[in-house]
Amino acid sequence: MKFNTKTIHAGVHADEATGAVMTPIYQTSTYKQTAPGEHKGFEYSRTQNPTRAQLEASIAALENAKFGLCFASGMAAIDAVAKLLKPGEEIVATNDLYGGTYRIFTKIFEPLGIRTRFVDMADLDETRSAINRNTRLLWTETPTNPLMKIIDIEACSAIAKENGLLLCVDNTFASPYLQQPMSQGADIVMHSVTKYINGHSDVVMGALALNDPELNERLAFIQNSCGAVPGPQDSFLTLRGIKTLHLRMQRHSENGRVIAEYLKAHPKVDKVYWPGFEDHPNHEVAKRQMKDFGGMISFTLKGDRMEDSVKLISSTKLFTLAESLGGVESLCGHPASMTHASIPKEERMKAGLSDSLIRLSVGIEDAEDLIADLEQAIG
Ligand SMILES: *Cc1c(COP(=O)(O)O)cnc(C)c1O
């Protein structure tokens, strides 16, 4: 089955009891047993729920994976992966990454004895040199947030295999439409489903996709034991969102290109970070591993003054100033004070994340209207 067909059909089936074409919302915590231990595969909704099960199968199919596991948030999915490690073991992670990932690794797992070394993962030698005999997990995100660097997944997979490590790719920014890391050697793909997969800014959820049955068993054990699972209503909304994932991503990418080119030509704009530009430092890798370049764009203004950026993002009318990304509506944000405020300034600067940087999540509106909005806001 090809991707667009999968968004409609994969993992879901008409309801056996009623023939309902759309997956019903099984709003139940428990299931009737005919005798102790005799049931239809469902015992308790923390462990299994039919609405969630269809969503998990759908996400697995979209990622070309055998297994899918859904969580109450993207952070809960990251938490589950980090819990595969024992005290004394280490993570090597890319340094340009989601602020919450930095926070959970440094503030939650480091005190538990699981240390993370942050490297520029576009630099393969630097990545190799951070690996030691305690390293178990290579964690990457591509495109990176917010600088839109592209990490070579195949190259990371080769490093992981050389060293017997698991490779987990946070695929939130690309969505499975643009890139399927399992096909490039990832062991686990992680999503904040909150973003493009659900796509309508009305659900918070996370997911993992993977192939290895033993690893799936361990992660399903963590999912059930720790209990950060999504409810059936959110699972239903996400199944509904997935049905237009391909259409949304096509438009996000088309609009992304138009806006990126507009910004690049603007006299008041300094740098534009978007992997579709031929002069983007990782453009060749992006072309190889992504189907298109998406709608996430970051840029700075000439003069690099924080107050100019704050004024700009406070005066847009269609671009809503808000955290998050990947919804049908355009959003703008200021990473240094919003999504990445939990990363110390010193670390932010090391990663090249300047105080005037603005991040756009370009929605699926008419590009002309979005440009007119930016035009009046840039002034
Ligand atoms: C939002 C986000 C997360 C965290 O997901 P939540 O659903 O907000 O918990 C992780 N990684 C990336 C890249 C994100 O954008």
The ligand as a MOL file (V3000), in Angstrom:
LIG
                    3D

  0  0  0     0  0            999 V3000
M  V30 BEGIN CTAB
M  V30 COUNTS 15 15 0 0 0
M  V30 BEGIN ATOM
M  V30 1 C 6.3350 19.1450 20.8680 0
M  V30 2 C 7.5230 18.3110 20.6710 0
M  V30 3 C 7.8520 17.2950 21.5840 0
M  V30 4 C 7.0570 17.0380 22.8430 0
M  V30 5 O 5.7640 16.5710 22.5600 0
M  V30 6 P 4.4720 16.9120 23.4540 0
M  V30 7 O 3.3730 16.2590 22.6850 0
M  V30 8 O 4.3510 18.3950 23.5580 0
M  V30 9 O 4.7110 16.2890 24.7910 0
M  V30 10 C 8.9740 16.5300 21.3110 0
M  V30 11 N 9.7390 16.7540 20.2150 0
M  V30 12 C 9.4490 17.7230 19.3270 0
M  V30 13 C 10.3170 17.9100 18.1440 0
M  V30 14 C 8.3330 18.5320 19.5240 0
M  V30 15 O 8.0750 19.5100 18.6460 0
M  V30 END ATOM
M  V30 BEGIN BOND
M  V30 1 1 1 2
M  V30 2 1 2 3
M  V30 3 2 2 14
M  V30 4 1 3 4
M  V30 5 2 3 10
M  V30 6 1 4 5
M  V30 7 1 5 6
M  V30 8 2 6 7
M  V30 9 1 6 8
M  V30 10 1 6 9
M  V30 11 1 10 11
M  V30 12 2 11 12
M  V30 13 1 12 13
M  V30 14 1 12 14
M  V30 15 1 14 15
M  V30 END BOND
M  V30 END CTAB
M  END
